[in-house]
Amino acid sequence: MDDKPDPGPLSESSELFSFGVIADIQYADLEDGYNFQGSRRRYYSHSLLHLQCAIEHWNKESSPPCCVLQLGDIIDGYNAQYKASEKSLELVLNTFQTLKVPVHHTWGNHEFYNFSRDYLTNSKLNTRFLEDQIARHPETMPSESYYAYHFVPFPKFRFILLDAYDMSVLGVDQSSPKFQQCLKILREHNPNTELNSPQGLSEPQFVQFNGGFSQEQLNWLNEVLTFSDRNQEKVVIVSHLPIYPAASDSVCLAWNYRDVLAVIWSHECVVCFFAGHTHDGGYSEDPFGVHHVNIEGVIETAPDSQAFGTVHVYPDRMVLKGKGRVPDRIMNYKKEKAFHF
């Protein structure tokens, strides 16, 4: 429940709390390979060492992060071909067990290459047990039909984890009405025989490795943001798929990214949107002052580099301190979004 103590008077230079971010680990016990275009090296087995280094760093911080956001694609789809999905997942989750703070897991396309939605719901990748509930506001309780929840790491800050594959042909029973509905949407926008190909598409995000947000989930998001507006909270949203074109390659966006933006832009409270998926990273501040941050993927990070970050939260801004491929960023809140204690 949301009955955490009030932080009291704070100067704008006081750090309130911090949290870790890491994306696209895509571990597999394989030799290095390349991406689908053959243009980027992928370090499948070394990604576990990158994760271990990140956890060691977070565990040693003098003021440890309150939690870590794992932005999806925790193991690679290749594991399914080698019947190694469960073994690889167990190895990565055992590594996460050495982390001294909670981790919130987001689901990406590679989770669904390895596992069904039902399997994920009953697995340790389901961290909905970490959610906070808002007393007397049942409309802010997420449905069981998608994987999303919200939590409060610090008074007046709410984090919302979204399900970017709520509408998807991945991980769902092919005989189900939802699969048929999603396949119809995909085929209406993508006439290619290979549904992972964006070739010739006016909306290149309509490929099989992406997904979208159902109207039910968007309605729920709207309710949570309405509460956060009224309660004068700041909101951080987390999703595997990015939603803002200026921060991402267009082929990596959520199918109905415009619908999510419309919900977010109708509220005052959202300050940051964190995503993975692109591997290259990306950043843009939108016209409504929301900072869209795509974290660089571990999977395409050379052994002599790193790819993770810690976000330090202040009353008037968030500061991402990146390691290796992840650059530092200062994300000021819009003037009306800054706290004045």
ChimeraX attribute file (.defattr): number of C-alpha atoms within 10 A of each C-alpha:
attribute: neighborCount
match mode: 1-to-1
recipient: residues
	/A:1	10
	/A:2	14
	/A:3	9
	/A:4	11
	/A:5	8
	/A:6	9
	/A:7	11
	/A:8	6
	/A:9	9
	/A:10	14
	/A:11	13
	/A:12	15
	/A:13	11
	/A:14	12
	/A:15	16
	/A:16	16
	/A:17	17
	/A:18	21
	/A:19	20
	/A:20	24
	/A:21	24
	/A:22	24
	/A:23	31
	/A:24	28
	/A:25	29
	/A:26	29
	/A:27	29
	/A:28	29
	/A:29	19
	/A:30	14
	/A:31	10
	/A:32	14
	/A:33	13
	/A:34	13
	/A:35	11
	/A:36	7
	/A:37	6
	/A:38	9
	/A:39	8
	/A:40	14
	/A:41	14
	/A:42	23
	/A:43	25
	/A:44	24
	/A:45	17
	/A:46	24
	/A:47	29
	/A:48	24
	/A:49	15
	/A:50	23
	/A:51	22
	/A:52	17
	/A:53	15
	/A:54	21
	/A:55	21
	/A:56	14
	/A:57	15
	/A:58	23
	/A:59	16
	/A:60	10
	/A:61	10
	/A:62	7
	/A:63	10
	/A:64	17
	/A:65	19
	/A:66	16
	/A:67	20
	/A:68	24
	/A:69	21
	/A:70	25
	/A:71	28
	/A:72	28
	/A:73	27
	/A:74	30
	/A:75	29
	/A:76	23
	/A:77	21
	/A:78	19
	/A:79	22
	/A:80	18
	/A:81	10
	/A:82	11
	/A:83	11
	/A:84	16
	/A:85	21
	/A:86	13
	/A:87	13
	/A:88	21
	/A:89	22
	/A:90	13
	/A:91	15
	/A:92	20
	/A:93	14
	/A:94	11
	/A:95	15
	/A:96	17
	/A:97	13
	/A:98	12
	/A:99	18
	/A:100	17
	/A:101	18
	/A:102	15
	/A:103	20
	/A:104	21
	/A:105	22
	/A:106	28
	/A:107	26
	/A:108	27
	/A:109	25
	/A:110	23
	/A:111	24
	/A:112	22
	/A:113	20
	/A:114	24
	/A:115	20
	/A:116	14
	/A:117	21
	/A:118	11
	/A:119	14
	/A:120	17
	/A:121	16
	/A:122	9
	/A:123	11
	/A:124	13
	/A:125	20
	/A:126	17
	/A:127	17
	/A:128	18
	/A:129	8
	/A:130	14
	/A:131	18
	/A:132	17
	/A:133	17
	/A:134	17
	/A:135	11
	/A:136	7
	/A:137	11
	/A:138	10
	/A:139	15
	/A:140	21
	/A:141	19
	/A:142	21
	/A:143	13
	/A:144	8
	/A:145	11
	/A:146	19
	/A:147	22
	/A:148	26
	/A:149	24
	/A:150	25
	/A:151	19
	/A:152	20
	/A:153	17
	/A:154	18
	/A:155	15
	/A:156	17
	/A:157	17
	/A:158	22
	/A:159	21
	/A:160	20
	/A:161	27
	/A:162	23
	/A:163	22
	/A:164	31
	/A:165	27
	/A:166	24
	/A:167	26
	/A:168	27
	/A:169	23
	/A:170	26
	/A:171	21
	/A:172	19
	/A:173	14
	/A:174	12
	/A:175	8
	/A:176	9
	/A:177	11
	/A:178	16
	/A:179	18
	/A:180	16
	/A:181	13
	/A:182	19
	/A:183	19
	/A:184	13
	/A:185	16
	/A:186	22
	/A:187	15
	/A:188	10
	/A:189	18
	/A:190	25
	/A:191	14
	/A:192	14
	/A:193	8
	/A:194	11
	/A:195	17
	/A:196	16
	/A:197	18
	/A:198	20
	/A:199	14
	/A:200	10
	/A:201	15
	/A:202	10
	/A:203	15
	/A:204	19
	/A:205	26
	/A:206	28
	/A:207	26
	/A:208	21
	/A:209	22
	/A:210	25
	/A:211	29
	/A:212	24
	/A:213	21
	/A:214	20
	/A:215	13
	/A:216	14
	/A:217	23
	/A:218	17
	/A:219	15
	/A:220	19
	/A:221	26
	/A:222	20
	/A:223	19
	/A:224	22
	/A:225	25
	/A:226	17
	/A:227	17
	/A:228	20
	/A:229	16
	/A:230	10
	/A:231	11
	/A:232	15
	/A:233	21
	/A:234	23
	/A:235	25
	/A:236	19
	/A:237	19
	/A:238	28
	/A:239	28
	/A:240	33
	/A:241	31
	/A:242	26
	/A:243	27
	/A:244	26
	/A:245	19
	/A:246	13
	/A:247	21
	/A:248	25
	/A:249	17
	/A:250	18
	/A:251	20
	/A:252	23
	/A:253	28
	/A:254	28
	/A:255	27
	/A:256	17
	/A:257	19
	/A:258	14
	/A:259	17
	/A:260	20
	/A:261	14
	/A:262	12
	/A:263	15
	/A:264	21
	/A:265	16
	/A:266	13
	/A:267	14
	/A:268	22
	/A:269	27
	/A:270	27
	/A:271	25
	/A:272	22
	/A:273	24
	/A:274	23
	/A:275	31
	/A:276	30
	/A:277	28
	/A:278	23
	/A:279	21
	/A:280	17
	/A:281	20
	/A:282	22
	/A:283	19
	/A:284	17
	/A:285	18
	/A:286	15
	/A:287	8
	/A:288	14
	/A:289	19
	/A:290	25
	/A:291	24
	/A:292	25
	/A:293	24
	/A:294	29
	/A:295	29
	/A:296	29
	/A:297	28
	/A:298	33
	/A:299	30
	/A:300	26
	/A:301	24
	/A:302	17
	/A:303	12
	/A:304	7
	/A:305	12
	/A:306	23
	/A:307	29
	/A:308	27
	/A:309	27
	/A:310	25
	/A:311	21
	/A:312	18
	/A:313	20
	/A:314	21
	/A:315	20
	/A:316	20
	/A:317	20
	/A:318	22
	/A:319	18
	/A:320	23
	/A:321	16
	/A:322	20
	/A:323	15
	/A:324	15
	/A:325	20
	/A:326	23
	/A:327	17
	/A:328	15
	/A:329	14
	/A:330	13
	/A:331	22
	/A:332	20
	/A:333	22
	/A:334	15
	/A:335	9
	/A:336	10
	/A:337	19
	/A:338	16
	/A:339	18
	/A:340	11
	/A:341	10
